[in-house]
Amino acid sequence: MSDPVFHLSDVVLSLKGNAGTVDILRGISLDVQARETVALTGPSGSGKSSLLMVMGGLEQATGGSVYALGENLTTMNEDALARFRLGRMGIVFQSFHLIPTMTALENVATPMELAGDPDAFPKAEAALETVGLGHRIDHYPAQMSGGEQQRVALARACAPRPAILLADEPTGNLDSTNGAAIMDLLFDLRDQYGATLVLVTHDPALAARCDRAIALADGRIA
């Protein structure tokens, strides 16, 4: 078997607060293989989103090691992590995180343009066509529905054709119809680009669509 896309060993995440140190992740060890689809499940506060953020290098583990695509994220500073994610990871959040003063096309193209991709705008336009928003490329987020905004966020995540897709409750702010459409689209894009997909969900039906579901409880794999 080839090296895993993710290799986590005894990962700990502790954050200091006014009431003292809070242990969020307590010794997580986990491998995720190429092209695998993994659901992170568990009750609120179990550490699902924190684990996803650690896997994406958006939160630094305070103990253990996190390898992604063979590179040790735990030894990188924020700038190095940002460079590592460019083109390799696409991340979709529950909140859309679109820039309100930019059109759909600009929202998708700008991260690639900042990474130095000379084809940023053609790729962005193609990605928006893929998610069914070719007719909305010049529209601003405020001119689009929640479902359309999440499609833009999905196009932005997938346009560089990353090896890894991470999704944190991507349907949490959508009604059931739009939510189902977004998840169908996310799985279709995963298949199209051959990406590894890790997603956080409360939805048992969605978890059942994945190759594997990992349940968390109190910061540990249950």
C-alpha positions as CSV (number, residue, x, y, z in Angstrom):
1,M,0.0,0.0,0.0
2,S,1.3,3.5,-0.8
3,D,2.0,6.1,1.9
4,P,-1.2,7.5,3.4
5,V,-2.4,11.0,2.4
6,F,-2.7,11.7,6.2
7,H,-0.8,10.1,9.0
8,L,-1.6,11.4,12.5
9,S,0.2,10.0,15.5
10,D,-0.9,10.7,19.1
11,V,-2.2,14.1,18.2
12,V,-3.1,16.4,21.1
13,L,-4.7,19.8,21.0
14,S,-4.9,21.9,24.2
15,L,-6.0,25.5,24.3
16,K,-5.5,27.9,27.2
17,G,-8.5,29.9,28.3
18,N,-9.6,32.0,31.2
19,A,-10.7,28.9,33.1
20,G,-7.4,27.1,32.4
21,T,-6.2,24.6,29.8
22,V,-8.9,22.8,27.8
23,D,-8.0,19.5,26.2
24,I,-9.7,19.3,22.9
25,L,-8.0,16.4,21.2
26,R,-6.5,13.7,23.3
27,G,-4.2,11.3,21.5
28,I,-5.6,10.9,18.0
29,S,-3.9,8.4,15.7
30,L,-5.3,8.0,12.3
31,D,-4.3,7.2,8.6
32,V,-6.3,8.3,5.6
33,Q,-5.4,6.7,2.2
34,A,-5.4,8.3,-1.2
35,R,-8.9,8.8,-2.8
36,E,-10.6,7.7,0.5
37,T,-13.7,9.4,1.7
38,V,-13.8,9.7,5.5
39,A,-16.6,11.2,7.7
40,L,-15.8,12.6,11.1
41,T,-18.8,12.2,13.3
42,G,-19.8,12.6,17.0
43,P,-21.7,15.0,19.2
44,S,-21.1,18.7,19.4
45,G,-17.9,19.4,21.3
46,S,-16.4,16.0,20.5
47,G,-13.5,17.6,18.6
48,K,-14.6,16.9,15.0
49,S,-14.0,20.4,13.6
50,S,-10.8,20.8,15.6
51,L,-9.4,17.6,14.2
52,L,-10.3,18.7,10.6
53,M,-8.5,22.1,11.3
54,V,-5.4,20.3,12.6
55,M,-5.4,18.1,9.5
56,G,-5.6,21.2,7.3
57,G,-2.9,23.0,9.2
58,L,-5.3,25.7,10.2
59,E,-4.8,24.8,13.9
60,Q,-1.4,23.6,15.2
61,A,-1.4,20.4,17.3
62,T,0.2,20.9,20.7
63,G,1.5,17.3,20.8
64,G,2.0,14.4,18.4
65,S,2.6,14.7,14.7
66,V,0.5,15.4,11.6
67,Y,1.8,14.4,8.2
68,A,-0.1,15.3,5.0
69,L,1.1,14.2,1.6
70,G,4.3,13.0,3.3
71,E,5.2,16.4,4.9
72,N,5.2,17.1,8.6
73,L,2.7,20.0,9.3
74,T,3.6,20.2,13.0
75,T,7.1,21.6,12.2
76,M,5.8,24.4,9.8
77,N,5.0,28.0,10.8
78,E,1.8,29.7,9.5
79,D,3.5,31.0,6.3
80,A,4.9,27.6,5.4
81,L,1.5,26.0,6.1
82,A,-0.3,28.5,3.8
83,R,2.2,27.7,1.1
84,F,1.7,24.0,1.6
85,R,-2.1,24.3,1.3
86,L,-1.9,26.3,-2.0
87,G,-3.0,23.9,-4.8
88,R,-2.8,20.9,-2.5
89,M,-5.8,21.4,-0.2
90,G,-9.3,22.7,-0.9
91,I,-11.3,23.6,2.2
92,V,-15.1,24.2,2.5
93,F,-16.6,25.6,5.6
94,Q,-20.2,25.9,6.9
95,S,-19.9,29.6,6.5
96,F,-19.1,30.5,2.9
97,H,-16.2,32.9,3.6
98,L,-16.7,34.7,0.3
99,I,-15.3,38.2,-0.2
100,P,-18.4,40.4,-0.5
101,T,-16.7,43.0,-2.8
102,M,-15.6,40.4,-5.3
103,T,-17.6,38.7,-8.0
104,A,-18.0,34.9,-8.0
105,L,-15.3,34.7,-10.7
106,E,-12.9,36.8,-8.6
107,N,-13.6,34.9,-5.4
108,V,-12.6,31.6,-7.1
109,A,-9.7,33.0,-9.2
110,T,-8.0,35.2,-6.6
111,P,-6.4,32.4,-4.4
112,M,-4.9,30.8,-7.6
113,E,-3.8,34.2,-8.9
114,L,-2.0,34.8,-5.6
115,A,-0.3,31.5,-5.9
116,G,1.1,32.6,-9.3
117,D,-1.2,30.5,-11.5
118,P,-1.3,32.3,-14.9
119,D,-4.5,30.4,-15.8
120,A,-6.3,31.4,-12.6
121,F,-9.3,33.1,-14.4
122,P,-9.9,30.4,-17.0
123,K,-9.7,27.7,-14.3
124,A,-12.1,29.7,-12.1
125,E,-14.6,30.1,-15.0
126,A,-14.4,26.4,-15.7
127,A,-14.9,25.5,-12.0
128,L,-18.0,27.8,-11.8
129,E,-19.4,26.1,-15.0
130,T,-18.8,22.7,-13.3
131,V,-20.9,23.7,-10.3
132,G,-23.7,25.1,-12.5
133,L,-22.9,28.8,-12.0
134,G,-21.5,29.8,-15.4
135,H,-24.3,32.4,-15.6
136,R,-23.4,33.9,-12.2
137,I,-19.7,34.6,-12.7
138,D,-20.2,38.4,-12.6
139,H,-22.5,38.4,-9.6
140,Y,-21.5,39.3,-6.1
141,P,-22.2,37.1,-3.0
142,A,-25.1,39.4,-1.9
143,Q,-26.8,38.8,-5.2
144,M,-26.8,35.0,-4.7
145,S,-28.7,32.5,-2.6
146,G,-27.0,30.6,0.2
147,G,-26.9,27.5,-2.0
148,E,-25.3,29.4,-4.8
149,Q,-22.7,31.0,-2.4
150,Q,-21.8,27.5,-1.2
151,R,-21.4,26.4,-4.8
152,V,-18.9,29.3,-5.3
153,A,-17.0,28.2,-2.2
154,L,-17.0,24.7,-3.6
155,A,-15.7,25.9,-6.9
156,R,-13.0,27.9,-5.2
157,A,-11.9,24.8,-3.2
158,C,-11.8,22.5,-6.2
159,A,-10.6,24.8,-9.0
160,P,-6.8,24.1,-8.4
161,R,-7.7,20.4,-8.5
162,P,-6.2,19.7,-5.0
163,A,-5.2,16.3,-3.8
164,I,-7.2,16.8,-0.6
165,L,-10.7,18.2,0.0
166,L,-11.7,19.1,3.6
167,A,-15.3,20.0,4.4
168,D,-16.6,21.2,7.8
169,E,-20.4,20.8,7.9
170,P,-20.6,22.2,4.4
171,T,-24.4,21.9,4.4
172,G,-25.0,23.3,7.9
173,N,-26.3,26.7,6.7
174,L,-28.5,25.3,3.9
175,D,-32.0,23.9,3.6
176,S,-32.3,20.1,3.0
177,T,-32.7,20.4,-0.8
178,N,-29.7,22.7,-1.3
179,G,-27.7,20.7,1.2
180,A,-28.4,17.4,-0.7
181,A,-27.4,19.1,-4.0
182,I,-24.1,20.5,-2.5
183,M,-23.2,17.0,-1.1
184,D,-23.9,15.4,-4.5
185,L,-21.7,18.0,-6.1
186,L,-18.9,17.5,-3.5
187,F,-18.8,13.7,-4.1
188,D,-19.0,14.3,-7.9
189,L,-16.0,16.7,-7.7
190,R,-14.1,14.2,-5.5
191,D,-14.7,11.5,-8.2
192,Q,-13.8,13.9,-11.0
193,Y,-10.5,15.1,-9.5
194,G,-9.6,11.9,-7.6
195,A,-9.2,13.8,-4.4
196,T,-9.1,12.4,-0.8
197,L,-12.2,13.8,1.0
198,V,-12.5,14.3,4.8
199,L,-15.7,15.8,6.0
200,V,-17.3,16.7,9.3
201,T,-21.0,15.9,9.5
202,H,-23.9,15.3,11.9
203,D,-25.9,13.5,9.2
204,P,-25.8,9.7,9.4
205,A,-27.0,9.4,5.8
206,L,-24.1,11.5,4.6
207,A,-21.6,9.6,6.8
208,A,-23.0,6.3,5.3
209,R,-22.0,7.6,1.8
210,C,-18.3,7.7,2.8
211,D,-15.9,4.8,2.7
212,R,-15.4,5.1,6.5
213,A,-16.9,7.0,9.4
214,I,-14.7,7.9,12.4
215,A,-16.7,8.7,15.6
216,L,-15.2,11.1,18.1
217,A,-16.2,11.5,21.7
218,D,-14.4,13.8,24.2
219,G,-11.5,14.4,21.9
220,R,-10.8,10.7,21.3
221,I,-11.7,8.2,18.6
222,A,-14.7,6.4,20.1
